[in-house]
Amino acid sequence: MHGARRRVFLILDGHPMRKAKAVQSCVEEHGAMKIFFLRPYSPELNPDEIVWQDLKADGIGKCPVATADELHRRVVDHLETLRGLPRKTRSYFLAPHTQYAA
């Protein structure tokens, strides 16, 4: 919220922690924030889910992983790769079901 010049809209999944009293208190404290919750179990509406699908399909899904450390390294490496591909990352918001968040 620091430095925001306009109202901030957060679009969240319905995980119980996002509906906790501490979150509600924070939203009330920062009147310029508005939260919208996705409908229950709607991964197709959540751009984060596209990231995880990319990770599973192109990052770690096709490679055998022997240890938890190796899995961690592969996940971090793939996410770092995505960070360097802003066009690809933006495309997650251009999918038909996620354009609302663009």
C-alpha positions as CSV (number, residue, x, y, z in Angstrom):
1,M,0.0,0.0,0.0
2,H,3.0,2.3,0.6
3,G,3.1,4.8,-2.2
4,A,-0.1,3.6,-3.9
5,R,-1.8,6.5,-5.7
6,R,-5.0,4.7,-6.4
7,R,-7.1,2.1,-4.8
8,V,-5.5,-1.4,-4.6
9,F,-7.6,-4.3,-5.7
10,L,-6.6,-7.8,-4.5
11,I,-8.1,-10.9,-6.2
12,L,-7.6,-13.9,-3.9
13,D,-8.6,-17.5,-3.7
14,G,-10.8,-18.5,-0.9
15,H,-8.2,-20.1,1.4
16,P,-9.3,-19.6,5.0
17,M,-6.1,-17.7,6.0
18,R,-7.1,-15.0,3.5
19,K,-10.4,-14.5,5.3
20,A,-8.8,-14.4,8.8
21,K,-9.6,-11.6,11.2
22,A,-6.0,-10.2,10.9
23,V,-6.5,-9.8,7.1
24,Q,-9.9,-8.2,7.5
25,S,-8.4,-5.8,10.1
26,C,-5.6,-4.9,7.7
27,V,-8.1,-4.2,4.9
28,E,-10.2,-2.0,7.2
29,E,-7.0,-0.2,8.3
30,H,-6.1,0.6,4.8
31,G,-9.3,2.0,3.4
32,A,-7.8,2.2,-0.1
33,M,-7.7,-1.6,-0.4
34,K,-10.5,-3.7,-1.8
35,I,-10.5,-7.5,-1.8
36,F,-12.4,-9.8,-4.2
37,F,-12.5,-13.5,-3.7
38,L,-12.6,-16.0,-6.5
39,R,-15.5,-18.5,-6.4
40,P,-14.7,-21.8,-4.6
41,Y,-12.3,-24.1,-6.4
42,S,-11.7,-22.1,-9.5
43,P,-8.1,-22.7,-10.5
44,E,-8.8,-21.7,-14.1
45,L,-9.5,-18.1,-12.8
46,N,-6.2,-17.8,-10.9
47,P,-3.1,-16.8,-12.9
48,D,-1.0,-18.3,-10.2
49,E,-2.3,-21.7,-11.2
50,I,-1.0,-21.2,-14.7
51,V,2.5,-20.6,-13.2
52,W,2.2,-23.9,-11.3
53,Q,1.0,-25.7,-14.4
54,D,4.0,-24.3,-16.3
55,L,6.3,-25.4,-13.5
56,K,4.8,-29.0,-13.5
57,A,4.7,-29.3,-17.3
58,D,7.9,-27.6,-18.3
59,G,10.0,-27.3,-15.2
60,I,10.0,-30.4,-13.0
61,G,7.2,-32.7,-14.3
62,K,9.4,-34.6,-16.9
63,C,12.6,-34.9,-14.8
64,P,13.2,-37.5,-12.1
65,V,14.1,-35.9,-8.8
66,A,16.0,-37.8,-6.2
67,T,16.0,-35.5,-3.2
68,A,14.0,-32.7,-1.6
69,D,17.0,-30.4,-2.1
70,E,17.1,-31.2,-5.8
71,L,13.3,-30.6,-6.1
72,H,13.7,-27.2,-4.3
73,R,16.6,-26.2,-6.6
74,R,14.7,-27.2,-9.8
75,V,11.6,-25.3,-8.7
76,V,13.6,-22.1,-7.8
77,D,15.5,-22.4,-11.1
78,H,12.4,-22.6,-13.1
79,L,10.7,-19.7,-11.3
80,E,13.9,-17.6,-11.8
81,T,13.7,-18.5,-15.5
82,L,10.1,-17.3,-15.6
83,R,11.1,-14.1,-13.9
84,G,13.4,-13.4,-16.9
85,L,10.5,-14.0,-19.4
86,P,8.1,-11.1,-18.8
87,R,6.2,-11.7,-22.0
88,K,5.5,-15.3,-21.0
89,T,4.5,-14.2,-17.5
90,R,2.1,-11.5,-18.9
91,S,0.6,-14.1,-21.2
92,Y,-0.8,-15.9,-18.1
93,F,-3.1,-12.9,-17.7
94,L,-4.2,-13.0,-21.3
95,A,-5.7,-16.5,-21.1
96,P,-9.5,-16.3,-21.7
97,H,-10.4,-17.0,-18.0
98,T,-7.8,-14.7,-16.5
99,Q,-8.2,-11.6,-18.6
100,Y,-10.2,-10.0,-15.8
101,A,-7.0,-9.6,-13.8
102,A,-5.0,-8.0,-16.6
